[in-house]
Amino acid sequence: MLDLRRVNLLREVHRRGTLHAVARALSYSPSTISQQLSLLEREVGGALLERSGRRVHLSPAGLVLVEGASALLDDLERLETALDATSREVTGTVRLAVFQSAALGIVPRALSLLADEYPQLRVEITQREPESALDQVWAREFDLVIAEEYPAHAAPRRRELDRVPLGRDALRLGVAIGSSIHSLADAAGSAWVMEPRGTASRHWAEQQCRLAGFEPDVRFETADLQAHIRLVETGHAVALLPDLVWAGRDPRVSLVTLPDDPHRTLFTAARTSAAGRPAITAVREVLARSIEAAPGYAERGHTEGGHE
């Protein structure tokens, strides 16, 4: 009989590439990982790993085992989902990954509604970048993610994950109140604050500037949108900001509408094997109500400071 925990370790090695990476992610020592995988190889009766420098790859037998284990884990999750559905109350834990503007604009109201309507449900919130969080939902580190998709920038897709639309969020140029900047082209000579390289938001923002005819002077780089806002309102930078950061409060900067009025798409994703869990269904339904109730997040048709 194969030990499912050891098989899952092999699955993590396949995903992360090194024993040290698996050890860091799971808070084990590399020697413990190595020992458990050696025991698994004895159970199987053959080699499961092939070394290539510092990295390890799965042998043909290892690949077969990981693929079968993934199917087995999905079946177990479907069984758990069916059992949960027999309960009259929504219970259990939902591990939710969110990006910062969703954490600010949606999550607080959603948590209040969940506490009132589903008091037996525990929701754990972790801030993650959407690109990595989608992978982490697939790997069972999270149950559900709020993710985003920028115009002409498709988010990663996995056949094991579903996708449920959550809303659309306007993207605008933020400048200090009283600024003489009235268009994106007017910001060509300004200092910019943007999110780190490699994120979809950063790539999209740079492309908008280039389409407007200039390369942005990015002097500040941070994933903290509150820092973006502070730099903009104090006149030290300009930034492309999603309306969701203002949900429930008035903007503290002037907002300039961009050409073609671009919006990002917000959605939730869960493993298809777990998407029917009553707890996940409840969280999704409350998130949808929360974003609809966010005052003006998607319908904010005006811009501050008189700029159109």
Buried (B, 14 or more C-beta within 10 A) or exposed (E): EEEEEBBBBBBBBBBBBBBEBBBEBBEBEBEEBBEBBEEBBEBBEEEBBEEEEEEBEBBEBBBEBBEEBBEEBBEEBBEBBEEBEEEEEBBBEBBBBBBBBBBBBBBEBBBEBBEEEBEEBEBEBBEBBBBBBBBBBBBBBBBBBBBBBBEEEEBBEBEBBBBBEBBBBBBBBBBBEEBEBBBBEBBBEBBBBBBEEEBBBBBBBBBBBEEBEBEBBBEBEEBEBEBBBBBBBEBBBBBBBBBBBBBBEEBBBBBBBBEEEBBBBBBBBBBBBBBBBBBBBBBBBBBBEBBEBBEBBBEBEEBBBEBE
